[in-house]
């Protein structure tokens, strides 16, 4: 992001929009004073809060991120909410008064000693908001806080933010690709693009008067849906993976879902849906051969196993590469290399492919997923949406027959969403099996996916 100039007055509620990679998250981190110094990047101009440099305005801004789990610091709810106040040196008696007020303000009605690991995704986001509320910030910064939440969790977080703003009068800046949920709360929309701010005004003025232009640039505009790919050529082919009477668990002895029967077919898409905490990601990892079943079985067809045996959990990592590719919910959990290009080369090199073939695959994926300009960049410096596309590309680099993707479209603008979905549809039509774990029901519709619903720890 370059040449961005704007002023946000106290009490304003701003929705910050822009295409993936336009600098929205970087700007929020700058306002929060956590970007680091010149040794970590380059900057020009000034970013001020109350007339002081943002990095020096300690405690004036509070940042809430998109991943609920990444913000949980301590083991008990009360201690976690108190953490920020303790770092600001707030007196002990005042801290605990603020903790109670903050939990009440965001509607998180749980005991102070409730284990944080026992909270749902929506509750964890409200916990993060409570921690921010207790610090009494003048500026609340939200970076896609509902990206990985189910519809009920989205409503929980939005309502908690509304209650917090009503109680404090704080200034709000929220980054979100899907804007509908935040429009009732915001009074202003700022859009970032090449060259800085490309639109700034009331939501009606920006989204109505310039909607078509912004949609073409990748901004999600209500009423202008992205293009969907054509329907599949067929209803699907042979079963590549099947689960029967399956129970799944991450912690031994504590299954999160059981009694699961499903088939994963070549040339078809399967969408695993359901509320946070129902076991969707755990089921995906079990189908992918990365977690052992708690009970029941997952078996591969002869065509998929190709001599490796019928049980994916027993396959080596090299055997998995060409059979089942996995994209984790958190992109950073699978980044391995120093550059984007090297990240895409990891799988093909493990397969022992020749250098010309590696180069061909990598160049094609860089172009198809709009990562070519970032080929030499450190993967950790990419935006959330760019990291997601990188991990999808890395999984595709070994051409697996089955692709398991956990929230594949989070962080995507309208243009990259459409391109990513079109890519998955193309893979489906070429005979691959697509398994997507998602809260994005537009993906289910666009891929014409069979839907498998998990609800309350059991298939529904």
Secondary structure as UniProt FT lines:
FT   TURN            10..11
FT   STRAND          13..18
FT   TURN            20..21
FT   HELIX           24..32
FT   HELIX           38..40
FT   STRAND          48..49
FT   TURN            50..51
FT   STRAND          52..53
FT   HELIX           54..56
FT   TURN            58..60
FT   STRAND          61..64
FT   HELIX           69..71
FT   HELIX           77..87
FT   TURN            88..89
FT   HELIX           92..105
FT   TURN            106..107
FT   TURN            112..113
FT   HELIX           116..118
FT   HELIX           121..134
FT   TURN            135..136
FT   STRAND          139..143
FT   TURN            145..148
FT   HELIX           151..168
FT   STRAND          171..175
FT   HELIX           180..183
FT   TURN            184..185
FT   STRAND          188..193
FT   TURN            194..195
FT   STRAND          196..201
FT   HELIX           203..209
FT   HELIX           211..216
FT   TURN            217..218
FT   TURN            222..223
FT   STRAND          239..248
FT   TURN            252..253
FT   STRAND          257..265
FT   TURN            266..267
FT   STRAND          269..274
FT   TURN            276..277
FT   HELIX           280..287
FT   TURN            288..289
FT   STRAND          295..300
FT   HELIX           302..305
FT   TURN            306..307
FT   HELIX           312..314
FT   HELIX           317..321
FT   TURN            322..323
FT   STRAND          324..327
FT   HELIX           331..334
FT   HELIX           340..350
FT   TURN            351..352
FT   HELIX           355..368
FT   TURN            369..370
FT   HELIX           372..374
FT   TURN            375..376
FT   HELIX           379..381
FT   HELIX           384..396
FT   TURN            397..399
FT   STRAND          402..406
FT   TURN            408..411
FT   HELIX           414..429
FT   TURN            430..431
FT   STRAND          433..437
FT   HELIX           441..446
FT   TURN            447..448
FT   STRAND          450..455
FT   TURN            456..457
FT   STRAND          458..459
//
